[in-house]
C-alpha cells in the first residue's frame, strides 16, 4: 500500500520492541463480541490509476458550470478565481498544517488570519471579525445565538426574504435549543415590511441584503427600529462581491454581520467547503463565537500573532463556551484572503461593477422575452423573474439545451405558491454570447 | 516599499537580542524573511487582477445603496502576492515537512491524488442547486461514500451534511433530542466523562442540556457501574469518546451501551479517534446510536491550517428517521435523487437542516479517494500501523517518561503525564518548545485534562520506523536533559523558530484583532 511506510520487517521489529507477539495483542481491550477477524466488506486497495479513472467517471456524469451557459446563484456564485489562489492554497505549509496551537511555528497561518480578519472588518464596515465560520448559513445561526446572549432575550425575528436554507438552519438550531423564532413570509417583489414585526421582546432581527430575490435592502430604518426596541440587527450577505459596490451593513447600523465568503477565492464545489464571515462591534467581542487571531510580541519584542480570547471557547469553557465550534474554515479563508489581496479595494469595486453590469444586461435581455417579468427594480448581480410556467420545469428544459439558467424558488420553498419564480444571477464569467443564448433558449422553451 | 516597520516590530519593552546573534540590516536571517502585513505595503490603488474590459454600467440599479466610501484595502500585483504568501507559508510547520504527532488530531499524510480528483471540473465546478439531472455523478459519489461509511461503522444510516466534527456532534445530539421529543420524553441531562473533548459538553449545553460528569476509573477508562449509577429517566444521552482521549479503548463499552439503553437513553460516540479502529471494530457492534466521523482525521482530507473539516454522522436504526435534510436516494435505473424537504406521509421525520447545502463535497471527494485507494484491507492495515506506532513510541519512552495508565495497551496515541518532571523545574510546555528547536512539531499538550501536564503523542500510520526512531531518540535526549536540570536548553526554547515564545497574556488582555492604519491608542501608549 503506497501510503504506508512500515515494512513487514519493521512491523515485526516494533512488535518485538513492544514485547507482544502480534498486533492482535494491542487490540486486547476490544470485546470479543465486536472483534472483526478480517477487513470489512468493501473493495480492496486500488492503484492511483484506477482511483483516478473512477473519479473521472463520477465527474463525467455531471454538467460542469464551465461547460454551460451558467446563471445559478442563490447563495453560491461562480466567479473567476485567479490561478495564483489555487497554487498558494496548495502550498504544503498551508495545506498540511493544522490549527496554530504552537504559534512559534505557525506564523504563516496566523498572519493570514490576521489579514483575513482585517479584510472582513473593512468589507463589512465592522470593528472586529473572527477567523471564519463553516459557512454563511451556520454563521447566521451562531449570530442569532449570540444576539440572545447579548440581549438576554430569546426571540428572533427572521426576514421572509432570508435565503430559505439559512432560515431552515436558524429554525433548526432555535427549535432544538428551545428558543422562539418568528419567520415572516416572503415578499418576492421586495419592500418587505420588517418594522412592524420588531418589538421589545425580540433579541434580533435577521435581514439579508441583497435578499434571496436579489433586492438590496436599506438596513438603516431597520437598525433604528431594532435599537429602539433594545434588539440587534443581524445582517446577512450571501454574495461577498456585492460589498465591493454596496454600502456595507456596518455603515447602516448592523450589530452583527455574517456573510458567505465563497465568492472570493472559492469554487462552487457543489455546496462546500465554503467560508463564513462573522463580524461585530468591539463592545460585543467577548460574546463572539469562533477562533480569533490577535497581534502580540515575542520575548525578543518581535511582532507575532497568536490565537487569543480562548476563554470564550469550548476547550477552556466547556459547557459555558460561546459556541461548540472548534475548527474554522482555514484554507477557504486563505483562498478568500489571497484573492482579495490580488484584487485590492480597487479591483473588488471593479469586479463588483462588472457583475452589476452583466446582471443589468441580462435583466434587460430577459425582460424582452415574451411572458417573462423581471420583478426587481434594483439588484446587484442577481434578480428574480416571473415565468408563465413552473420555473422548475423551465430550468430542466434549459439544462437540456446546455443552459443552467438559475434556481427555481420552488427548489428552496416548495408548496408556497412561488413556483413561477426563477432566481437568476450573472457574474464576470458570463459573456454577451451566454446572455444571448440564455434569452433565446428561454424564449424557445416558453414558446 | 512604504511599509511602516519603524517602532512596530520592536514595540513593547520586551527582551534584548541575545549576544550570540548578529543583527542584519533587513531583520531577515538567510531564508527566514520578515514579512510585513499586506496593509503595510500601502498601495491602495493597485490591483493584481486584470478583468475583461467591459461595459461598466453608467447608471447603477442598486436602489441608492451604493458604497460611498471607497474600500480601504491595498492590492498587490501578482508577483508580489505570490511572494508575500510563499514567504508566509515558510514560517509554518506542516505534515509534508515532518512528523506532526498532535494527539487527537490525526495528522497523517495527505495524498495529492485526492487534491487532483477534487479539482476535476465535473466535481469542483458544479452548483449545489443545479437541476439534479445534471449532477448525477455528484449524487452517486455522495451515495458511494455514504455506503463506505455505513459499512465501515456497521451502522445503517448516515447524515452527510455536517461541516466538521463539532458540527457532527451537534447533528447527532439534535437527532437524539428529536427522537426523545417524538416520544414526548423531555429529558434534561447529558452525561460526559471527565476526559471528554470540550466540544462534547459545549454541544450538549447548546441544546439546553445540563451536563453531568462521569468520573474515570484509576486505569483511565469508564466504569459501567458509574454510568449505571448516574442513569435516570432524565438522562437523554451519554457522550463517550472511544477510543477515549487517553488513547485507550473502553473495554466495557458494550456494557456501558447496555446501561444507557436500559434507561431509555442514547449512546453518542465521539468518533474523533476512529483511525485507531477502522477495519478492526465497527462502532455499530458496540451499541453506538450516533457517531461523527472526522473525514479530515481518519480519511485524511487536508487540515488546511484549521479547516475545512467534514463530520458526517452515522446513525442507528433508532435515530435514522430523524436524520437532517438533505439526503441522496438511489432509484436504481432512474438514477439518484436529492431529498431537500420533508414530505408529508413519509416515515422519515428529519429534525431539520444543519447547513445551507449538501455538506462538504470537496472533502467527500478526497475522503472517498483515500478510502478507495486503501480499500478495506488498507484501512485495517492503516489502523494497525497507527496503533503499532503509538505503542512503539510508548515502549521506547516508558522507562524515562511516566505513563499514567499503564494497565492497557495504547490505541493510536500514547498519553504521558509530567510525573517524570516533578524533580526538575521543567514543564510540559518547556518540553514542547524544546522539540520545536529540534525540528519537530510538538505533541498535544495539557489535553486531556484528567492527567497533570498531559503529553499526547499520535504518530499516525504515515511515519516510517526511521522517522519514529529519530523522534523517540530526540525526546529521550530532551527528557534526560530535563532530569539533569539543563535549564538553559528549555528556558529560552524555541530559539530557532521564526518566533520565540509569544506573549499570549497581553494578546488576550489588550486584544489587537485587526490592523489599523495609525492605531492611535497604541501609538499613544508607546
Interface residues (C-beta under 8 A of the other chain):
Chain A: X1 X2 X3 X4 X5 X6 X10 X11 X13 X14 X15 X17 X18 X19 X20 X23 X25 X26 X27 X28 X29 X30 X31 X33 X34 X35 X36 X38 X39 X40 X41 X42 X43 X44 X45 X46 X48 X51 X52 X54 X55 X56 X57 X58 X59 X60 X61 X62 X63 X64 X65 X66 X67 X70 X72 X74 X75 X76 X78 X82 X84 X86 X87 X88 X89 X90 X91 X92 X93 X94 X95 X96 X97 X98 X99 X100 X101 X102 X103 X104 X105 X106 X107 X108 X109 X111 X112 X114 X115 X117 X118 X119 X121 X122 X123 X127 X128 X129 X131 X132 X134 X135 X136 X137 X138 X145 X163 X165 X166 X168 X169 X171 X172 X175 X176 X177 X178 X209 X215 X216 X217 X218 X243 X244 X245 X246 X247 X248 X251 X260 X267 X268 X269 X270 X271 X272 X273 X275 X285 X291 X292 X293 X294 X295 X296 X297 X298 X299 X300 X301 X302 X303 X304 X305 X306 X308 X309 X310 X311 X313 X314 X315 X316 X317 X318 X319 X320 X321 X323 X324 X325 X326 X327 X328 X329 X330 X331 X332 X334 X338 X340 X341 X342 X343 X344 X345 X346 X347 X348 X349 X350 X351 X353 X354 X356 X357 X358 X360 X361 X377 X378 X379 X380 X395 X396 X399 X404 X407 X411 X412 X414 X428
Chain B: X8 X9 X10 X11 X12 X13 X14 X15 X16 X17 X34 X35 X37 X38 X39 X43 X44 X45 X46 X47 X48 X49 X51 X52 X54 X55 X56 X57 X60 X61 X62 X63 X64 X65 X66 X67 X68 X69 X70 X71 X72 X73 X74 X75 X76 X78 X81 X82 X84 X85 X86 X88 X89 X90 X91 X92 X93 X94 X95 X96 X97 X100 X102 X105 X107 X109 X110 X111 X113 X115 X116 X117 X119 X120 X121 X122 X123 X124 X125 X126 X127 X128 X129 X130 X131 X133 X134 X135 X136 X137 X138 X140 X141 X148 X151 X152 X154 X163 X164 X165 X166 X167 X169 X170 X174 X177 X178 X197 X198 X199 X201 X202 X203 X204 X205 X206 X207 X208 X211 X248 X249 X250 X251 X253 X254 X277 X279 X280 X281 X282 X285 X286 X302 X303 X304 X305 X306 X307 X308 X309 X310 X324 X325 X340 X341 X351 X352 X353 X354 X355 X356 X357 X358 X359 X360 X361 X362 X363 X365 X369 X371 X372 X373 X374 X375 X376 X377 X378 X379 X380 X381 X382 X384 X385 X387 X388 X389 X391 X392 X394 X395 X396 X408 X409 X410 X411 X432 X433 X436 X441 X442 X444 X447 X461 X462 X463 X464 X465 X467 X494 X497 X498 X499 X500 X501 X502 X503 X504 X506 X507 X508 X511 X512 X513 X514 X515
